[in-house]
Amino acid sequence: MSATAVPVRSRRTRGPRRTVRARGAGLGLVAWLAGVVFFLPIAWMALTSFHSESDAATNPPSLGAALTLDGYREFFGTGGGASPWPALVNSTVASVVSTLCVLLLALPAAYALSVRPVRKWTDVLFFFLSTKMLPVVAGLLPIYLFAKNTGMLDNIWLLVILYTSMNLPIAVWMMQSFLAEVPVAVIEAAQIDGARLPTVLARVVAPIALPGIAATALICFIFSWNELLFARVLTGVVAETAPVFLTGFITSQGLFLAKVCAASLVISLPVLAAGFAAQDKLVQGLSLGAVK
């Protein structure tokens, strides 16, 4: 009886296991196909950036066209055009400084809303999130008039203030969920040892919530680096950012596709490099608290 029961049980469990494996293989194949679909435009942009303008403008596109670096030479100004380095430096300063300011302001706010929650903290979070519901263009004219009257037009520090205020609500919202996973017992132990609030935030809360902080910092950096509307309207020559510099290659006459692809690839590299360097922290941070 027992000898015949074992094979019967194995036959019963073999079918569901095969179904689970087949389902996992199917999901993996779908994930790979989705990744290829999302990667193809980037690969196509990179290939087009190495073509001449005449080859890049052919229809249908020529995959076997000769490769050249003319688009990159034109972007870096070796042919007599404007240099992109001031715009890249401005974007770096605005993105990095605003991201640091956001983290310094969002960490205490998220601590107050999670570890030491205030009354009606859910209403506070909803208020933060509701500020992102206002269309950006609706606040463009008042901000422009303010910048004009205060003499801050074409000033990189105006963009730092704007990017900080724009990214702060989403940063507080994200970090609140991350800091909610910090054990309260660890914080209480540090307070018993005499640690004050700045020490608790810097040496206890921040190391534990580092993946969430890294994910928040990366998202804020990407939002600041890619912002175009305010930078286009509020800057001119001195504080011009990389996305604004990129739009200068698009003209109503002539061919510009290869040059725009080269410029887009170069301007995208800092974001891609930051995402690749922090990909493990980004995955940990975005998945923090998802499974309990």
Phi, psi and chi 1 to 4 in degrees:
 res  aa     phi    psi   chi1   chi2   chi3   chi4
   1 MET       -  -49.4  -63.4  -73.3  -71.2      -
   2 SER   -70.7  -30.4   59.7      -      -      -
   3 ALA   -68.3  -34.8      -      -      -      -
   4 THR   -83.4  -16.4   57.6      -      -      -
   5 ALA   -76.3  -29.8      -      -      -      -
   6 VAL   -65.8  -49.5  173.8      -      -      -
   7 PRO   -63.3  -34.8   -5.6    7.7      -      -
   8 VAL   -62.9  -43.4  171.9      -      -      -
   9 ARG   -64.0  -39.9 -174.0  177.6  -58.3  173.9
  10 SER   -66.2  -35.4   62.6      -      -      -
  11 ARG   -67.3  -35.0  -68.4 -166.4 -161.0  101.5
  12 ARG   -69.4  -37.3  -69.5  178.5  179.7  177.9
  13 THR   -84.9  -16.5   58.6      -      -      -
  14 ARG   -69.4  -37.8 -169.4  176.9  -56.3  168.7
  15 GLY   -63.4  -51.7      -      -      -      -
  16 PRO   -60.0  -36.0  -25.5   34.6      -      -
  17 ARG   -64.1  -42.5  -71.4 -179.8 -179.9  176.9
  18 ARG   -64.2  -37.3  -70.3 -179.5  178.0  177.5
  19 THR   -64.6  -42.1  -56.1      -      -      -
  20 VAL   -64.9  -42.2  171.7      -      -      -
  21 ARG   -65.1  -41.6  -68.8  177.7 -178.4  176.0
  22 ALA   -64.6  -40.3      -      -      -      -
  23 ARG   -65.3  -41.1 -173.9 -180.0  -57.3  172.2
  24 GLY   -64.2  -40.0      -      -      -      -
  25 ALA   -65.1  -38.3      -      -      -      -
  26 GLY   -65.8  -42.6      -      -      -      -
  27 LEU   -65.2  -38.3  -67.8  176.4      -      -
  28 GLY   -63.2  -40.5      -      -      -      -
  29 LEU   -64.2  -40.9 -179.8   59.9      -      -
  30 VAL   -64.5  -39.4  171.1      -      -      -
  31 ALA   -64.3  -42.1      -      -      -      -
  32 TRP   -64.2  -42.3  -85.6  103.6      -      -
  33 LEU   -63.2  -41.2  -69.2  176.4      -      -
  34 ALA   -64.3  -40.2      -      -      -      -
  35 GLY   -62.8  -40.7      -      -      -      -
  36 VAL   -65.1  -41.0  170.1      -      -      -
  37 VAL   -62.8  -42.0  168.5      -      -      -
  38 PHE   -72.1  -27.4  -80.0  103.2      -      -
  39 PHE   -82.7  -26.0  177.5   74.1      -      -
  40 LEU   -57.5  -46.0  -81.1  177.9      -      -
  41 PRO   -59.6  -37.7  -23.7   34.6      -      -
  42 ILE   -66.9  -43.4  -58.8  176.5      -      -
  43 ALA   -62.9  -39.8      -      -      -      -
  44 TRP   -66.1  -39.7 -175.3 -101.3      -      -
  45 MET   -63.1  -42.1 -179.9 -179.8   68.3      -
  46 ALA   -64.4  -41.5      -      -      -      -
  47 LEU   -66.3  -41.5  179.7   61.1      -      -
  48 THR   -65.3  -31.5  -54.8      -      -      -
  49 SER   -65.4  -20.0   66.6      -      -      -
  50 PHE   -97.4    8.1  -70.5  101.2      -      -
  51 HIS  -100.7  160.3  -73.4  168.4      -      -
  52 SER   -73.8  164.5   62.1      -      -      -
  53 GLU   -63.3  -37.1  -67.1  -67.4   -5.0      -
  54 SER   -68.5  -39.5   57.3      -      -      -
  55 ASP   -72.0  -35.2  -67.3  -29.1      -      -
  56 ALA   -69.4  -24.4      -      -      -      -
  57 ALA   -92.7    0.9      -      -      -      -
  58 THR   -70.1  150.4   56.2      -      -      -
  59 ASN  -137.5  111.7 -169.3   13.5      -      -
  60 PRO   -74.2  159.2   27.5  -35.5      -      -
  61 PRO   -63.2  149.5  -19.1   31.3      -      -
  62 SER   -98.8  111.9  177.0      -      -      -
  63 LEU   -75.6  -31.0  -66.0  175.9      -      -
  64 GLY   -94.7   20.4      -      -      -      -
  65 ALA   -68.4  156.7      -      -      -      -
  66 ALA   -64.6  143.3      -      -      -      -
  67 LEU   -92.1  144.1  -58.5 -179.2      -      -
  68 THR  -150.4  159.6  179.1      -      -      -
  69 LEU  -105.3   19.0  -65.4  176.0      -      -
  70 ASP   -62.4  -37.3  -68.8  -18.4      -      -
  71 GLY   -63.0  -39.8      -      -      -      -
  72 TYR   -73.0  -36.1  -67.6   92.7      -      -
  73 ARG   -63.3  -40.1  -65.3 -168.4 -174.0   98.8
  74 GLU   -67.0  -37.3 -169.8   70.9   20.9      -
  75 PHE   -67.6  -44.0  170.7   73.5      -      -
  76 PHE   -81.3    5.0  -74.2  105.4      -      -
  77 GLY    78.1   16.6      -      -      -      -
  78 THR   -71.3  -18.8   56.6      -      -      -
  79 GLY   -90.7   10.5      -      -      -      -
  80 GLY   105.2    0.4      -      -      -      -
  81 GLY   -83.0 -175.5      -      -      -      -
  82 ALA   -72.7  145.9      -      -      -      -
  83 SER   -80.0  137.9  174.2      -      -      -
  84 PRO   -84.7   -8.2   32.5  -35.0      -      -
  85 TRP   -63.4  -40.9  -67.1  112.8      -      -
  86 PRO   -59.7  -40.4  -25.2   35.4      -      -
  87 ALA   -66.8  -40.6      -      -      -      -
  88 LEU   -65.7  -38.9  -67.3  173.5      -      -
  89 VAL   -65.3  -41.9  171.2      -      -      -
  90 ASN   -62.3  -43.2  -72.8  -26.5      -      -
  91 SER   -63.5  -39.9  -72.2      -      -      -
  92 THR   -64.4  -45.5  -56.8      -      -      -
  93 VAL   -63.3  -48.1  171.2      -      -      -
  94 ALA   -63.4  -41.4      -      -      -      -
  95 SER   -73.2  -47.0  -58.5      -      -      -
  96 VAL   -69.1  -47.6  172.6      -      -      -
  97 VAL   -65.8  -42.7  175.4      -      -      -
  98 SER   -65.5  -36.5   64.7      -      -      -
  99 THR   -65.7  -41.6  -59.9      -      -      -
 100 LEU   -63.5  -41.4  -67.1  177.1      -      -
 101 CYS   -63.6  -40.1  -67.2      -      -      -
 102 VAL   -62.5  -44.5  165.8      -      -      -
 103 LEU   -64.3  -40.6  -65.4 -179.7      -      -
 104 LEU   -65.3  -32.6  -69.6  176.0      -      -
 105 LEU   -88.1  -34.6  -65.1  174.2      -      -
 106 ALA   -77.2  -31.4      -      -      -      -
 107 LEU   -63.6  -49.3 -175.5   59.8      -      -
 108 PRO   -65.2  -36.9  -19.7   31.9      -      -
 109 ALA   -64.9  -43.9      -      -      -      -
 110 ALA   -67.0  -33.4      -      -      -      -
 111 TYR   -63.6  -41.4  177.0   84.7      -      -
 112 ALA   -69.1  -27.2      -      -      -      -
 113 LEU   -93.3   -8.8  -66.4  172.1      -      -
 114 SER  -122.4  -64.2   57.5      -      -      -
 115 VAL   -72.0  -43.4 -178.8      -      -      -
 116 ARG  -120.4   72.8  -68.5  -70.0 -175.9  -93.1
 117 PRO   -66.0  139.2   23.6  -32.6      -      -
 118 VAL   -86.2  174.5  -63.0      -      -      -
 119 ARG   -67.6  141.1  -74.6 -173.4  176.7 -177.1
 120 LYS    52.2   46.5  -63.1 -177.0  178.5 -179.1
 121 TRP   -66.1  -25.0   60.5  -87.4      -      -
 122 THR   -67.3  -36.1   54.7      -      -      -
 123 ASP   -66.1  -36.2  -64.2  -21.7      -      -
 124 VAL   -64.7  -44.3  176.4      -      -      -
 125 LEU   -63.1  -39.7  -75.5  178.1      -      -
 126 PHE   -64.8  -37.0  178.3   76.3      -      -
 127 PHE   -63.3  -43.6  170.5   75.7      -      -
 128 PHE   -58.7  -45.9  -77.6  144.1      -      -
 129 LEU   -69.7  -32.2 -167.9   62.8      -      -
 130 SER   -66.2  -23.9   64.3      -      -      -
 131 THR   -67.2  -22.7   58.6      -      -      -
 132 LYS   -80.2   -9.7  -58.0  -64.6  -66.1 -178.0
 133 MET   -80.6  -15.8  -59.2  177.4 -174.3      -
 134 LEU   -72.6  126.7  177.2   69.6      -      -
 135 PRO   -58.8  137.4  -22.4   32.7      -      -
 136 VAL   -61.3  -38.4  178.1      -      -      -
 137 VAL   -66.0  -22.5   68.8      -      -      -
 138 ALA   -68.2  -29.7      -      -      -      -
 139 GLY   -96.7    6.1      -      -      -      -
 140 LEU   -69.6  -46.3 -174.1   58.9      -      -
 141 LEU   -65.1  -48.2 -179.3   58.8      -      -
 142 PRO   -59.4  -40.0  -23.1   33.9      -      -
 143 ILE   -67.4  -37.4  -66.9  176.0      -      -
 144 TYR   -64.3  -43.8  175.8   81.6      -      -
 145 LEU   -65.1  -39.2  -65.5  177.0      -      -
 146 PHE   -62.4  -45.2  171.1   80.7      -      -
 147 ALA   -65.5  -36.8      -      -      -      -
 148 LYS   -67.9  -43.3 -179.3 -179.6  178.8 -178.7
 149 ASN   -72.4  -25.3  -66.0  -29.3      -      -
 150 THR   -97.3    1.2   55.2      -      -      -
 151 GLY    70.8   28.3      -      -      -      -
 152 MET  -106.6   11.7  -64.5 -170.9   67.4      -
 153 LEU   -66.4  143.9  -75.5  177.0      -      -
 154 ASP    57.6   43.4 -157.5   11.3      -      -
 155 ASN  -125.7  125.9 -168.8  -38.8      -      -
 156 ILE   -67.3  -27.4 -169.5   62.5      -      -
 157 TRP   -74.0  -22.3  -62.3  110.4      -      -
 158 LEU   -65.7  -40.7  175.2   62.2      -      -
 159 LEU   -65.7  -35.9  -66.3 -177.0      -      -
 160 VAL   -61.1  -44.6  170.8      -      -      -
 161 ILE   -65.2  -43.4  -63.7  173.9      -      -
 162 LEU   -65.2  -45.8  -72.0  176.7      -      -
 163 TYR   -65.2  -35.5  -66.7  166.1      -      -
 164 THR   -64.1  -46.8  -58.9      -      -      -
 165 SER   -68.2  -31.2   60.0      -      -      -
 166 MET   -73.8  -36.9  -69.2  167.8   58.4      -
 167 ASN   -91.9  -14.6  -67.1  -32.2      -      -
 168 LEU   -62.3  -43.9 -174.8   58.6      -      -
 169 PRO   -60.3  -46.4  -24.3   34.7      -      -
 170 ILE   -68.3  -30.7 -169.3   67.1      -      -
 171 ALA   -68.5  -42.8      -      -      -      -
 172 VAL   -63.3  -40.8  173.7      -      -      -
 173 TRP   -62.8  -44.1 -176.8  -83.3      -      -
 174 MET   -68.9  -47.8  -69.0 -179.1   59.8      -
 175 MET   -70.3  -23.8  -68.0 -178.2   62.8      -
 176 GLN   -62.1  -41.8 -172.7  -85.5  -24.7      -
 177 SER   -69.9  -32.4   61.6      -      -      -
 178 PHE   -71.0  -45.4  -61.0  146.1      -      -
 179 LEU   -71.5  -19.7  -94.3   61.5      -      -
 180 ALA   -65.8  -19.2      -      -      -      -
 181 GLU   -87.9   -4.0  -58.7  -61.7  -38.5      -
 182 VAL   -74.2  127.5  176.6      -      -      -
 183 PRO   -62.2  128.4  -20.8   32.3      -      -
 184 VAL   -67.3  -29.3 -179.2      -      -      -
 185 ALA   -62.3  -35.2      -      -      -      -
 186 VAL   -66.6  -40.8  178.2      -      -      -
 187 ILE   -66.9  -42.4  -60.3  175.8      -      -
 188 GLU   -65.2  -35.2  -67.2  176.2  -12.0      -
 189 ALA   -65.5  -39.9      -      -      -      -
 190 ALA   -66.0  -38.8      -      -      -      -
 191 GLN   -67.3  -35.6  -67.5  175.1  -17.6      -
 192 ILE   -64.4  -35.6  -67.7  175.0      -      -
 193 ASP   -74.8   -2.0  -68.9  -21.8      -      -
 194 GLY   100.5    8.7      -      -      -      -
 195 ALA   -74.7  133.2      -      -      -      -
 196 ARG   -88.8  177.4  -64.2 -175.3  177.3 -178.6
 197 LEU   -58.3  -47.8 -179.6   58.7      -      -
 198 PRO   -58.9  -38.7  -24.3   35.5      -      -
 199 THR   -68.4  -39.5  -55.1      -      -      -
 200 VAL   -62.7  -42.8  171.3      -      -      -
 201 LEU   -67.2  -41.6  -68.5  176.0      -      -
 202 ALA   -79.7  -36.7      -      -      -      -
 203 ARG  -109.0  -11.7  -63.0 -173.1  178.2 -177.4
 204 VAL  -117.5  -57.9  178.7      -      -      -
 205 VAL   -71.5  -47.5  176.5      -      -      -
 206 ALA   -61.0  -46.4      -      -      -      -
 207 PRO   -62.7  -36.7  -24.8   35.9      -      -
 208 ILE   -69.9  -41.0  -63.7  176.7      -      -
 209 ALA   -93.8   21.5      -      -      -      -
 210 LEU   -58.5  -42.7 -174.7   58.8      -      -
 211 PRO   -59.4  -41.5  -24.7   34.4      -      -
 212 GLY   -67.5  -38.4      -      -      -      -
 213 ILE   -65.5  -40.4  -64.3  174.8      -      -
 214 ALA   -64.5  -41.3      -      -      -      -
 215 ALA   -63.8  -42.4      -      -      -      -
 216 THR   -64.0  -43.5  -55.2      -      -      -
 217 ALA   -63.0  -40.7      -      -      -      -
 218 LEU   -65.5  -42.5 -179.4   59.2      -      -
 219 ILE   -65.8  -42.0  -69.2  176.9      -      -
 220 CYS   -63.9  -39.3  -67.0      -      -      -
 221 PHE   -63.5  -42.4  176.2   81.5      -      -
 222 ILE   -65.3  -44.4  -67.4  174.4      -      -
 223 PHE   -60.2  -42.5  -75.0  169.4      -      -
 224 SER   -69.4  -41.3  -59.5      -      -      -
 225 TRP   -65.9  -36.0 -175.7  -87.5      -      -
 226 ASN   -89.3   -6.2  -67.1  -24.4      -      -
 227 GLU   -64.4  134.1 -159.6  -77.7  -37.3      -
 228 LEU  -123.6  -40.5  175.5   62.0      -      -
 229 LEU   -61.8  -54.7 -177.8   59.6      -      -
 230 PHE   -64.4  -40.8  -78.1  116.2      -      -
 231 ALA   -64.9  -33.9      -      -      -      -
 232 ARG   -69.9  -39.1 -179.1   69.8  175.0  175.6
 233 VAL   -86.3  -37.9  175.3      -      -      -
 234 LEU   -94.8   -7.6  -59.3  176.7      -      -
 235 THR  -118.2  161.9   63.6      -      -      -
 236 GLY  -130.3  -83.4      -      -      -      -
 237 VAL  -116.1  -46.0  178.5      -      -      -
 238 VAL   -70.0  -45.2  177.6      -      -      -
 239 ALA  -105.2   22.3      -      -      -      -
 240 GLU   -62.7  132.7 -177.8 -175.4   41.7      -
 241 THR   -97.9  173.3   59.3      -      -      -
 242 ALA   -63.1  -44.9      -      -      -      -
 243 PRO   -60.9  -36.3  -26.3   36.2      -      -
 244 VAL   -67.4  -40.8  177.3      -      -      -
 245 PHE   -61.7  -35.2 -177.1   80.9      -      -
 246 LEU   -65.2  -39.5  174.0   61.2      -      -
 247 THR   -65.8  -19.8   58.7      -      -      -
 248 GLY   -68.8  -15.6      -      -      -      -
 249 PHE   -82.2  -13.2  -70.3   99.5      -      -
 250 ILE   -90.6  116.2  -57.8  175.1      -      -
 251 THR  -124.1  165.8   60.2      -      -      -
 252 SER   -83.1  -11.8   58.3      -      -      -
 253 GLN  -131.0  149.4  -62.4  177.3   -7.6      -
 254 GLY    85.8  177.1      -      -      -      -
 255 LEU  -102.1  135.3  -58.4  176.6      -      -
 256 PHE  -143.8    7.2   54.9   82.4      -      -
 257 LEU   -65.2  -47.8 -175.2   58.6      -      -
 258 ALA   -64.1  -39.3      -      -      -      -
 259 LYS   -66.8  -40.0 -176.7  166.2   55.2  178.6
 260 VAL   -67.1  -38.9  169.0      -      -      -
 261 CYS   -64.8  -41.0  -72.1      -      -      -
 262 ALA   -64.0  -44.1      -      -      -      -
 263 ALA   -65.1  -41.5      -      -      -      -
 264 SER   -63.2  -39.6  -58.8      -      -      -
 265 LEU   -66.6  -43.0 -172.5   62.1      -      -
 266 VAL   -66.4  -42.5  173.5      -      -      -
 267 ILE   -69.4  -27.4  -67.4  175.1      -      -
 268 SER   -79.7  -17.2  -58.9      -      -      -
 269 LEU   -60.3  -42.8  -74.8  179.4      -      -
 270 PRO   -59.8  -40.2  -25.7   35.2      -      -
 271 VAL   -67.6  -43.4  174.6      -      -      -
 272 LEU   -64.1  -40.1  -64.5  176.1      -      -
 273 ALA   -66.2  -41.6      -      -      -      -
 274 ALA   -65.7  -40.2      -      -      -      -
 275 GLY   -66.4  -38.1      -      -      -      -
 276 PHE   -69.5  -38.1 -179.6   78.8      -      -
 277 ALA   -70.2  -31.9      -      -      -      -
 278 ALA  -109.6   22.8      -      -      -      -
 279 GLN   -65.8  -36.7   59.6  179.4  -21.2      -
 280 ASP   -67.5  -42.1   54.0  -19.8      -      -
 281 LYS   -67.0  -34.8  -60.7  -64.4 -177.5 -177.8
 282 LEU   -65.6  -43.6  179.3   62.1      -      -
 283 VAL   -65.4  -44.0  173.6      -      -      -
 284 GLN   -63.5  -40.7  -65.3  176.8   24.5      -
 285 GLY   -69.5  -43.2      -      -      -      -
 286 LEU   -70.5  -25.2  -66.3 -179.8      -      -
 287 SER   -95.4   -1.4   59.8      -      -      -
 288 LEU   -66.8  125.7 -172.6   63.2      -      -
 289 GLY    83.3   -1.8      -      -      -      -
 290 ALA   -73.5  -31.5      -      -      -      -
 291 VAL  -118.2  123.7  179.9      -      -      -
 292 LYS  -123.8      -  -66.1 -175.0  179.1  179.6
